[in-house]
Amino acid sequence: VQLQASGGGSVQAGGSLRLSCAASGRTLRSSVMGWFRQAPGKEREFVTAINWSDGTTTYTDSVKGRFTISRDNAKNTVTLQMNSLKPEDTAVYYCASGGRLAKTLYEYDMNYWGKGTQVTVSS
């Protein structure tokens, strides 16, 4: 599975950005697609994930109500709509593919990773 993330950029606090992740190769409909992020000097953390087959989603508490993950099965693409962005959302965002959905996912839950895309939110 190859994952290609796109859509990062710079925005002022309160603004919006949309990230996309295109999956190719041996994609599995039963798999989960997720987004993680890593801020400078911090560990990579879970943001959100979606189940390919039924669209079930999970979010970390800090982004609930602001971020929305969705998927397009026909295009093998997952989108992360980020609204009301805050400076603390600044990080490199990574999309990843794994085999199960849980309230919180960890790096070891994911099997494939895309290259990160930078999101910078200025105050």
N, C-alpha and C positions, 0 to 999 in steps of 0.2 A: 504494500500500500504506500502510495506517495501522497503527501499532503502539501498543498501550496497555499499559504496564507497571503492575503493582500488587504489593503485598505487602511493601514495605519497612517498616522499623520499627527499634526499639531493643532490644537484647538484651545480656546479659552474655556475657563471654568463655566459650566452651564451649557456648553455646546454638545454636539453629537458627532459620533463617528460610527461608521459601519465597517466591520471586518468580515471578510469572506475566507472560506477554506474549501478548496476544491480537492476532492479525493479521487485518485485514479489507481489503477492496478486491481488487485484482488480485494475489492471492497466487500465487506460482509454486512448484509442487511440487518443481521442481529447485533451488530456492534454498536458501540456508543461513540459519539464524537464529542469532544470537549474542548474547552479553552482554559488555558492556564496563563499566568502572568508572573513576571519576575521583575521586581523593582531593583534599582541599584543597591547593592549591599544586603539584599534580602534573598530568602529562599523562594524558589518557584512555588506558587500557590494556585490552588484550584479556583476557577471562576464560575464556570457553568458547563453543563453537559446535556446532551439530548440523545434519546434512543432513536436510532435510525428507523426502526420498524413501526413504532406507535407514537413517536413524537413526545414521549414523556420527558420532562425537563427537570433539572435541579440547578439551584443557584447557591452560591455562597451568600451569607447574610448581607454583606456589605454592598452587594450589587442588586439585591432584590428590589423590584419596582423601578429600576433604572435601566437595566440591561435585559435584552430579550434575545434568546437563541432560537433559531428556526432552521429547518432543513428542507432541501428540495431534492427528493429522492431521484427524480428524473435526471437532474444535473449533477448528482453526487456532490452537492455543495451545502455547506453549513454557513449560516450568516449570524453574526453577533451585532445586534443594534445596540449601541451604547448612547444613552441619553443622560442629561444632567450630569455630565462628567465633572469630576473633582480632581484637584491636583494629586490626590493620593491614588488616583487611577493610573497615573503615569507609570509605565512599565513596558517591557517587551512582552508581547502577547504571542502565545504559541497555541496552535491547534494540535490536537492529538486524537488518536483513535484507540479505543480499548474494547474490552469484551463484556463489561457489565456496567449497569447504572447504579449509583448509590448516592446517598445524600451528599457525601463528600468523596471526591476521588483524589487519589494520590498519584505521584509520578509512576510508581510501580504498578499501578492499575492499567497504565496505558502502554500499548505495544508499538505504536508508530507516532512519530513527531514530525511536524513541519518546521521550517525555519521561522524564526520569530519575526514579528512586525512591530515596529516602535509606535507607541501611543504616548504623546506628551500633552499634558493638560496644564496650562499656565493659569496662575491666579490673577 
